[in-house]
Amino acid sequence: MPSLPPSDPALDERLRLIVASYRRLTGKALLQLPPLPCRERAGERVESLYSIDSTPSLTLMEQLAIRLSPQADKSLVIPLQGGGDSAALREAIWNAPRAIVAHGTEDDPVFFYGNRLALQLFEMSFDEFALLPSRFSAEPLAREERARLLEQVTRQGYVDGYSGMRIAKSGRRFMIADGTVWNLIDEKGLHQGQAAVFVPQQ
């Protein structure tokens, strides 16, 4: 399995969409992480990514999502050099303690992302996973149930508390639990796919 997250500007845009859509639909942060450390700029102490009179208590993922959102007030944030925002977001999602996957809007949707835990569970490389029609992540008898779930997500925006059986490349079956599936909606209100976050059931 790859030890580093894939680096691609188009994929970075989709990662931002995953985080922003989850926050917008569920009202929650996708990941709970410590705030970024304080930094210095022009001799003044700056809390996290924000100016002193803004809120420094947001999680890293919330801070990054706000920084990277087209609607964010850019006067509240301090520019990072060398694409640090995208790199930090990429690392945070890649190393998340829960599996995160997402597929596009093809007639037979294909995964475009799986983080490190997801790839370990499905026993695939990133390149293999990014070619997999998402329906093949479930065994044949579970695909009808999965299709009904995705239809419900399309109507409602998101569904949480999901559990089900999934199948790895080797044929090994594993249960997922505490899952949330949500629509990926861009800033124009267009549907760009669906994503899911879950944990393997012990």
Sequence and secondary structure as in RCSB ss.txt:
>XXXX:A:sequence
MPSLPPSDPALDERLRLIVASYRRLTGKALLQLPPLPCRERAGERVESLYSIDSTPSLTLMEQLAIRLSPQADKS
LVIPLQGGGDSAALREAIWNAPRAIVAHGTEDDPVFFYGNRLALQLFEMSFDEFALLPSRFSAEPLAREERARLL
EQVTRQGYVDGYSGMRIAKSGRRFMIADGTVWNLIDEKGLHQGQAAVFVPQQ
>XXXX:A:secstr
  SS    HHHHHHHHHHHHHHHHHHSS SS       EEETTEEE TTB TTS   S HHHHHHHHH TTS GG
GB   STTHHHHHHHHHHHT SSEEEEE  SSS BEEEE HHHHHHHT  HHHHTTSBGGGGS GGGHHHHHHHH
HHHHHHSEEEEEEEEEE TTS EEEEEEEEEEEEE TTS EEEEEEEEEE  
